[in-house]
Amino acid sequence: MNLEEYFARTGYKGSTEKQDLETLTDIFQHHIRAVPFENLSIHCGEKITLELEQVYNKIVRRKRGGWCMENNQLLGWVLKSLGYDASFLGAYVFNPHQNAYATIMTHLLVKVVIDGKPYIVDGGFGVSYQMWQPMELVSGKDQPQAPGVFRFTEKNAIWYLEKLRRKQHIPNQHFSNSDLLEKKERREVYRFSLEPRTVEDFCFQCTYLQTSPDSLFTKKSICTLQTTEGFWGLIGWTLTKTTYNYKENTDLVEFVTLEDEEVEKTLREKFNITLDRKLVPINIKGFYTI
């Protein structure tokens, strides 16, 4: 494991000497535009592990992506190796179909402190809820980014992340009522406390999420990758391309349904992923929205 190999993977060529917000943002954006948020291992018969060296090998050497426990664990290692004051937190993800937060802490995120100011760095959420810049951990402040307006709110030592999105234009009206489309303009994303967490705190969740029939991740094969204009998403056989703010206060959301033989070709061309094993796509209706 070495930083040079990681930076070659993400294409980052900037400074590694400064531990400032500008450098952090640059490193972070290179990560989310090179490393997909994906759970394809589950649908290829592979086991997802939390061992850092295996995560590194998967993402850096095999040029795969991962879910939050992989992406953010690797980001945390990179930032700590560069001298940042970085630590892990755990979050409970909001389920809009149940209008409730999960009862299991399944989301790993990174807190970074720079000059006494805390920031949240989360490279493991994907789709339109993927932040593009570190977010200052301050309550009640709108933080506009390319994907939309994010905001933290703190109540009784619990922090809540929400996002306000733009209007959406869907040219293919066949998908205008797709369960993949988020219908609300304001959406809760997750809640968390500032209690420090370790990767070991997520061992049960890692197993549960890839084996339980109640898990979102066993119900949907997911691969999403941020671009300079928006993001690509492949959920089951449905390929989406979202372009942020393509006209004033409107995002362009384009859908196409792939044939079986097009799926792995699309993964190579749009997400730079080549799988070692055969993927079995799946998309059971659920609460995952773009």
Legacy VTK file of the C-alpha trace (Angstrom):
# vtk DataFile Version 3.0
C-alpha trace
ASCII
DATASET POLYDATA
POINTS 290 float
0.000 0.000 0.000
1.386 3.389 -0.985
-0.017 6.818 -1.696
1.648 7.165 -5.112
-0.230 4.126 -6.398
-3.508 5.445 -4.974
-2.990 8.860 -6.600
-2.185 7.173 -9.923
-5.556 5.404 -9.580
-7.460 8.658 -9.014
-5.368 10.856 -11.317
-4.510 13.341 -8.572
-1.277 15.240 -9.283
-1.508 18.098 -6.806
0.237 18.843 -3.542
0.673 16.222 -0.843
2.446 18.593 1.533
-0.428 20.869 2.555
-3.162 19.771 4.951
-5.589 22.528 3.963
-9.197 22.557 2.750
-8.277 23.264 -0.875
-5.993 20.221 -1.054
-8.556 18.056 0.754
-11.258 19.089 -1.721
-9.034 18.322 -4.719
-8.065 14.876 -3.413
-11.709 14.144 -2.571
-13.049 15.168 -5.994
-10.473 13.050 -7.791
-11.586 10.093 -5.682
-15.319 10.353 -6.369
-14.723 10.850 -10.121
-12.416 7.842 -10.401
-13.779 5.356 -7.861
-17.405 4.245 -8.281
-19.854 3.691 -5.476
-20.838 0.081 -6.200
-21.977 -3.190 -4.656
-21.330 -5.437 -7.660
-19.311 -7.942 -5.635
-22.541 -9.132 -4.006
-23.983 -9.950 -7.430
-20.789 -11.558 -8.727
-20.442 -14.105 -5.948
-17.621 -12.195 -4.236
-17.408 -11.428 -0.524
-16.950 -7.817 0.574
-14.388 -7.522 3.351
-13.377 -4.651 5.603
-9.689 -5.589 5.722
-7.916 -2.397 4.612
-5.309 -4.136 2.472
-8.034 -6.050 0.613
-10.025 -2.839 0.145
-6.870 -1.161 -1.205
-6.188 -4.066 -3.557
-9.768 -4.037 -4.841
-10.046 -0.287 -5.459
-6.477 0.678 -6.341
-5.061 -2.391 -8.090
-8.183 -4.052 -9.506
-9.681 -0.630 -10.338
-13.022 -1.439 -8.786
-15.242 0.705 -6.611
-16.947 -0.040 -3.322
-19.609 1.010 -0.861
-19.152 3.443 2.031
-17.202 1.063 4.275
-14.655 0.590 1.500
-14.507 4.035 -0.129
-14.444 6.022 3.097
-12.102 3.625 4.874
-9.623 4.049 2.014
-10.103 7.834 1.999
-9.552 7.895 5.742
-6.285 5.972 5.352
-5.121 8.368 2.613
-5.929 11.467 4.653
-4.341 10.145 7.846
-1.243 9.140 5.860
-0.985 12.722 4.576
-1.154 14.128 8.100
-4.815 15.185 8.263
-6.700 14.940 11.564
-9.199 12.365 10.286
-11.527 9.998 12.157
-14.555 7.799 11.410
-18.202 8.363 12.326
-21.269 6.164 11.870
-24.619 7.179 10.370
-28.160 5.858 10.072
-29.518 6.211 6.529
-32.994 7.638 5.869
-35.508 5.387 4.080
-38.009 7.636 2.250
-40.431 4.769 1.573
-40.725 4.079 5.299
-40.277 7.776 6.191
-37.827 6.716 8.889
-34.147 6.341 9.625
-32.623 2.873 9.648
-32.345 1.191 13.030
-28.864 -0.160 12.171
-25.787 2.064 11.810
-24.738 1.122 8.283
-22.992 4.204 6.919
-19.320 4.962 7.565
-18.141 8.528 7.018
-15.027 10.579 7.709
-14.629 13.656 9.919
-11.630 15.884 9.204
-10.538 18.797 11.402
-8.602 21.636 9.716
-7.445 24.640 11.745
-9.917 23.730 14.467
-12.885 23.481 12.050
-14.585 20.095 11.613
-15.661 18.900 8.144
-17.540 15.833 6.933
-15.930 14.017 4.019
-18.192 11.322 2.559
-17.085 9.595 -0.635
-19.417 6.642 -0.248
-23.035 7.567 -0.907
-23.335 7.786 -4.673
-26.011 9.113 -7.041
-27.341 12.636 -6.422
-26.728 12.468 -2.656
-22.970 12.282 -3.143
-21.427 15.496 -1.860
-18.780 17.002 -4.157
-16.968 19.034 -1.499
-16.165 18.493 2.168
-18.979 19.967 4.241
-18.351 22.224 7.204
-19.942 20.664 10.271
-22.143 23.571 11.268
-25.870 23.491 12.042
-28.479 25.268 9.941
-26.180 26.589 7.221
-27.058 26.034 3.555
-24.007 24.677 1.715
-24.656 24.908 -2.052
-22.732 22.479 -4.253
-23.122 21.321 -7.845
-25.469 18.429 -6.861
-27.767 20.789 -4.916
-27.986 22.473 -1.515
-26.843 20.374 1.436
-27.453 21.282 5.067
-26.626 19.893 8.497
-28.988 20.403 11.421
-28.058 19.489 14.978
-30.633 18.537 17.612
-29.723 17.088 21.014
-26.220 16.100 19.865
-27.596 14.268 16.816
-26.668 15.648 13.392
-28.979 15.381 10.377
-27.958 15.756 6.727
-30.539 16.841 4.184
-30.408 17.882 0.549
-32.520 20.229 -1.553
-32.428 19.332 -5.251
-33.401 21.152 -8.411
-36.316 20.348 -10.693
-35.780 17.372 -12.984
-36.332 17.067 -16.717
-36.826 13.467 -17.894
-36.875 13.262 -21.722
-37.903 9.584 -21.737
-41.395 9.853 -20.261
-41.557 6.077 -19.906
-39.403 6.617 -16.799
-41.251 9.660 -15.437
-42.804 7.556 -12.651
-39.809 5.274 -12.103
-39.283 4.196 -8.497
-35.655 5.222 -9.028
-36.661 8.884 -9.277
-36.728 10.956 -6.122
-40.103 12.726 -6.057
-39.457 15.181 -3.218
-37.286 18.249 -3.680
-36.088 18.195 -0.060
-34.835 14.893 1.266
-33.311 13.645 4.505
-30.131 11.650 3.808
-28.808 10.342 7.149
-28.278 11.138 10.831
-25.213 10.620 12.996
-23.524 11.494 16.270
-19.953 12.645 16.792
-19.018 9.494 18.712
-15.784 8.220 17.157
-16.153 4.865 15.394
-13.754 2.204 14.194
-14.015 -0.016 11.136
-14.589 -2.932 13.533
-17.884 -1.285 14.558
-19.196 -2.156 11.084
-18.324 -5.874 10.876
-21.863 -7.089 11.575
-23.343 -4.531 9.192
-20.933 -5.522 6.426
-22.116 -9.122 6.630
-25.779 -8.217 7.070
-25.917 -5.840 4.107
-24.508 -8.405 1.668
-26.518 -11.417 2.907
-29.891 -10.333 4.303
-32.914 -10.503 1.945
-34.071 -7.285 3.660
-30.940 -5.392 2.597
-31.159 -2.839 -0.197
-27.855 -4.131 -1.501
-29.099 -7.685 -2.098
-32.153 -6.300 -3.900
-30.299 -4.038 -6.330
-27.023 -4.194 -8.244
-25.674 -0.649 -8.075
-22.827 1.210 -9.728
-22.614 5.016 -9.783
-19.778 7.361 -10.705
-19.560 11.127 -10.384
-18.468 13.143 -13.438
-17.539 16.792 -13.871
-21.162 17.527 -14.921
-23.232 15.075 -12.880
-23.099 11.308 -12.541
-23.664 7.972 -14.250
-25.777 5.335 -12.531
-26.422 1.691 -13.370
-29.084 0.065 -11.207
-29.951 -3.397 -12.449
-30.388 -2.956 -16.197
-31.295 0.763 -15.961
-28.569 3.191 -17.027
-29.040 6.795 -15.958
-27.096 9.906 -16.834
-27.740 13.000 -14.726
-26.474 16.424 -15.791
-26.684 19.012 -13.021
-28.183 22.423 -13.768
-28.222 21.855 -17.530
-30.592 24.799 -17.619
-31.571 27.191 -14.842
-32.580 25.286 -11.699
-33.172 22.069 -13.675
-31.230 18.810 -13.826
-31.388 16.587 -16.894
-32.061 12.918 -16.054
-31.747 10.484 -18.947
-32.730 6.814 -18.701
-32.133 3.816 -20.930
-32.786 0.099 -20.348
-29.899 -2.189 -21.258
-29.989 -5.712 -22.595
-28.097 -8.380 -20.641
-25.216 -8.394 -23.102
-24.820 -4.597 -22.810
-24.384 -4.459 -19.029
-20.732 -5.461 -18.672
-19.755 -3.472 -21.782
-21.393 -0.402 -20.215
-19.530 -1.001 -16.948
-16.250 -0.943 -18.868
-17.075 2.109 -20.995
-18.888 4.367 -18.486
-17.462 3.256 -15.131
-14.035 1.861 -16.101
-14.880 -1.408 -14.344
-13.906 -4.846 -15.620
-15.321 -7.663 -13.520
-13.525 -10.919 -12.760
-16.767 -12.850 -12.369
-20.113 -12.878 -14.136
-22.519 -10.197 -12.910
-26.150 -11.118 -12.322
-28.025 -7.754 -12.449
-30.999 -7.256 -10.149
-33.412 -4.400 -9.479
-36.211 -5.251 -7.075
-38.349 -2.208 -6.347
-37.138 -0.507 -3.228
-36.076 2.766 -1.653
-32.925 3.508 -3.639
-33.484 6.750 -5.540
-31.386 8.999 -7.709
LINES 1 291
290 0 1 2 3 4 5 6 7 8 9 10 11 12 13 14 15 16 17 18 19 20 21 22 23 24 25 26 27 28 29 30 31 32 33 34 35 36 37 38 39 40 41 42 43 44 45 46 47 48 49 50 51 52 53 54 55 56 57 58 59 60 61 62 63 64 65 66 67 68 69 70 71 72 73 74 75 76 77 78 79 80 81 82 83 84 85 86 87 88 89 90 91 92 93 94 95 96 97 98 99 100 101 102 103 104 105 106 107 108 109 110 111 112 113 114 115 116 117 118 119 120 121 122 123 124 125 126 127 128 129 130 131 132 133 134 135 136 137 138 139 140 141 142 143 144 145 146 147 148 149 150 151 152 153 154 155 156 157 158 159 160 161 162 163 164 165 166 167 168 169 170 171 172 173 174 175 176 177 178 179 180 181 182 183 184 185 186 187 188 189 190 191 192 193 194 195 196 197 198 199 200 201 202 203 204 205 206 207 208 209 210 211 212 213 214 215 216 217 218 219 220 221 222 223 224 225 226 227 228 229 230 231 232 233 234 235 236 237 238 239 240 241 242 243 244 245 246 247 248 249 250 251 252 253 254 255 256 257 258 259 260 261 262 263 264 265 266 267 268 269 270 271 272 273 274 275 276 277 278 279 280 281 282 283 284 285 286 287 288 289
